[in-house]
Amino acid sequence: MIRELPRGIAGRDVFKIAQYSDWGQGRLQVVTRFLMTTPRVLVVDDDDAVRIMLQEGLQRDGFEVVAAANVSDALKHIATEKFDVLLSD
């Protein structure tokens, strides 16, 4: 059985999850749960145009994006939130 997830999940167009009989139900659920988690990205850049371009582009591709204009703002976010990726210049 092939299950397709909608565009925008984890920045990919489509994920296909193949269920194999030897996997068992538990493993398939773990894989599905992992793939359905939207990756969180912290973008840190003092250049407004670059920061906005990255933020909008990543959001269009399905990432959850938090943007910070400087290190101090970024550290505040890092102290209270979890991120999968941090992009900075």
Backbone bond lengths (Angstrom), bond angles and torsions (degrees), N, CA, C in turn:
res aa  C-N    CA-C-N  psi(-1)  N-CA   C-N-CA  omega(-1)  CA-C   N-CA-C  phi
1 M - - - 1.452 - - 1.526 108.39 -
2 I 1.313 118.13 133.72 1.459 123.56 177.18 1.522 108.08 -110.31
3 R 1.324 116.02 132.35 1.460 120.40 178.13 1.520 107.26 -120.59
4 E 1.319 117.43 128.01 1.455 121.81 179.61 1.522 109.51 -103.40
5 L 1.326 115.29 135.75 1.454 121.11 176.54 1.526 107.87 -102.33
6 P 1.333 118.56 150.11 1.461 121.09 -174.54 1.525 113.81 -67.64
7 R 1.329 115.24 158.02 1.470 122.26 177.36 1.530 109.47 -55.73
8 G 1.331 114.64 145.12 1.457 119.21 175.84 1.507 113.51 102.63
9 I 1.301 118.23 -11.16 1.452 119.80 178.82 1.519 107.77 -84.15
10 A 1.324 115.69 120.81 1.464 123.54 179.20 1.520 112.30 55.96
11 G 1.325 117.11 30.05 1.447 120.85 173.17 1.512 115.46 71.13
12 R 1.304 118.53 15.76 1.463 121.32 179.67 1.513 109.33 -113.38
13 D 1.326 116.91 157.17 1.459 119.41 178.50 1.514 111.16 -69.11
14 V 1.311 117.35 -53.12 1.462 120.89 -179.58 1.514 109.39 -148.26
15 F 1.311 116.45 133.82 1.456 121.52 171.82 1.516 107.84 -101.45
16 K 1.283 115.94 136.75 1.459 119.08 174.17 1.516 107.61 -116.14
17 I 1.276 114.64 125.08 1.460 120.12 179.94 1.517 107.51 -110.59
18 A 1.285 115.84 117.87 1.462 119.89 179.06 1.520 108.51 -95.12
19 Q 1.277 116.00 128.79 1.454 120.84 178.39 1.528 108.34 -96.11
20 Y 1.293 116.24 116.63 1.459 121.84 179.04 1.521 108.55 -102.22
21 S 1.299 115.75 143.44 1.460 119.34 -176.07 1.523 112.08 -61.92
22 D 1.339 118.43 -29.10 1.456 119.47 -178.39 1.531 112.68 -82.98
23 W 1.327 118.09 -6.10 1.458 120.63 177.99 1.522 111.81 -71.82
24 G 1.292 116.21 -42.89 1.459 120.10 -173.39 1.519 109.75 84.15
25 Q 1.280 117.23 156.73 1.465 122.52 -174.71 1.531 112.73 -65.58
26 G 1.318 118.62 -37.59 1.465 121.37 -177.10 1.510 113.00 -59.94
27 R 1.306 117.74 -45.93 1.460 121.32 -177.35 1.529 110.62 -66.84
28 L 1.308 117.49 -40.17 1.462 120.29 179.76 1.524 110.26 -63.03
29 Q 1.311 118.00 -39.71 1.459 121.13 179.35 1.523 110.99 -63.76
30 V 1.328 117.48 -40.66 1.458 121.05 178.86 1.525 110.20 -63.29
31 V 1.331 117.76 -46.15 1.461 121.75 179.28 1.517 110.08 -61.49
32 T 1.311 117.88 -45.68 1.455 121.83 -179.60 1.527 110.41 -61.64
33 R 1.310 118.12 -44.24 1.461 122.06 -179.01 1.531 109.81 -62.92
34 F 1.334 117.65 -42.27 1.459 121.56 179.54 1.527 110.62 -62.64
35 L 1.308 117.50 -46.34 1.451 121.02 -176.81 1.524 112.46 -69.31
36 M 1.309 117.16 -24.92 1.455 120.05 -178.03 1.526 111.98 -86.63
37 T 1.325 118.49 -2.69 1.450 121.55 176.83 1.522 108.48 -82.87
38 T 1.305 116.80 123.85 1.459 120.76 179.83 1.525 109.20 -76.99
39 P 1.329 117.49 122.25 1.466 119.76 178.70 1.527 111.59 -63.07
40 R 1.339 115.30 140.17 1.466 121.71 179.79 1.523 109.20 -103.66
41 V 1.316 115.90 132.03 1.460 122.04 -177.39 1.530 109.11 -123.21
42 L 1.322 115.63 132.98 1.457 121.01 172.07 1.525 107.32 -103.96
43 V 1.324 116.34 119.44 1.465 122.15 178.77 1.526 107.55 -104.38
44 V 1.339 116.15 123.61 1.459 121.28 179.97 1.526 108.18 -121.45
45 D 1.334 115.94 115.47 1.459 120.29 178.37 1.519 108.56 -158.12
46 D 1.330 117.27 133.60 1.459 120.48 -179.75 1.523 112.78 -80.66
47 D 1.315 117.08 -12.13 1.462 121.78 176.97 1.533 108.11 -86.66
48 D 1.329 115.94 111.50 1.465 120.79 -176.26 1.526 112.74 -55.06
49 A 1.325 116.68 -44.39 1.468 120.49 -176.51 1.524 111.48 -63.58
50 V 1.308 117.01 -43.01 1.472 120.94 -179.98 1.522 110.00 -67.59
51 R 1.331 116.73 -45.02 1.462 120.91 -179.27 1.527 111.32 -60.30
52 I 1.316 116.45 -45.03 1.466 120.63 -179.48 1.529 110.83 -66.92
53 M 1.337 116.77 -41.78 1.462 120.26 179.13 1.540 110.69 -60.49
54 L 1.330 116.37 -46.04 1.474 119.64 179.05 1.524 110.91 -64.14
55 Q 1.313 116.16 -44.97 1.465 120.62 -179.17 1.526 111.15 -59.51
56 E 1.304 117.19 -49.53 1.468 120.52 -177.85 1.527 111.87 -66.76
57 G 1.320 116.81 -40.51 1.459 120.24 179.15 1.514 112.31 -64.24
58 L 1.320 116.25 -45.00 1.472 119.75 179.68 1.531 111.10 -66.71
59 Q 1.320 116.87 -39.32 1.468 119.77 177.93 1.525 111.01 -63.57
60 R 1.334 116.92 -40.33 1.463 120.46 177.11 1.523 111.20 -59.78
61 D 1.334 116.20 -33.62 1.464 120.86 -179.60 1.525 112.69 -85.70
62 G 1.330 117.66 4.92 1.448 120.42 172.51 1.514 116.11 98.12
63 F 1.327 117.92 6.22 1.453 120.09 177.90 1.525 109.91 -85.50
64 E 1.322 115.49 150.99 1.457 120.44 171.59 1.525 105.36 -90.78
65 V 1.326 117.40 122.19 1.462 121.30 -171.49 1.520 111.16 -120.87
66 V 1.334 114.54 134.69 1.458 122.25 170.79 1.520 105.41 -118.37
67 A 1.325 116.54 133.48 1.461 120.39 -177.45 1.519 110.12 -114.85
68 A 1.337 115.25 142.54 1.461 122.02 177.02 1.524 108.17 -133.28
69 A 1.339 115.27 140.70 1.462 120.59 -176.78 1.527 112.70 -87.72
70 N 1.338 117.37 -14.51 1.468 119.67 -178.44 1.521 110.37 -154.88
71 V 1.324 115.34 173.39 1.470 121.12 -176.27 1.520 111.25 -63.89
72 S 1.310 116.55 -40.35 1.467 118.32 -177.38 1.528 111.86 -63.33
73 D 1.338 117.54 -41.54 1.471 120.65 175.56 1.532 110.66 -65.13
74 A 1.317 116.81 -40.32 1.459 121.02 179.62 1.524 110.81 -61.84
75 L 1.329 117.01 -43.17 1.467 120.65 -179.81 1.529 111.47 -64.13
76 K 1.325 117.10 -34.88 1.475 120.34 176.68 1.531 110.00 -62.75
77 H 1.326 116.63 -42.70 1.468 120.34 178.72 1.530 110.78 -66.68
78 I 1.315 116.40 -43.30 1.473 120.78 -178.61 1.521 111.04 -63.03
79 A 1.326 117.05 -34.19 1.462 120.95 -179.01 1.526 113.09 -68.87
80 T 1.333 116.57 -25.74 1.469 118.94 -173.53 1.525 114.33 -118.05
81 E 1.335 117.33 -8.88 1.465 120.22 -175.57 1.525 110.15 -133.35
82 K 1.326 115.33 161.82 1.463 120.96 176.31 1.524 109.45 -107.19
83 F 1.335 115.48 139.89 1.458 121.57 179.33 1.518 109.15 -130.46
84 D 1.318 115.22 149.06 1.458 121.17 176.00 1.529 110.87 -88.75
85 V 1.342 115.71 -30.60 1.459 121.37 -176.49 1.514 108.88 -143.55
86 L 1.340 115.88 143.51 1.456 121.73 172.67 1.527 107.31 -122.53
87 L 1.333 116.66 125.28 1.460 121.98 176.59 1.510 108.85 -112.09
88 S 1.334 116.53 129.16 1.461 119.54 177.15 1.514 109.89 -147.89
89 D 1.326 115.39 163.84 1.463 118.95 177.65 1.513 110.33 -98.13
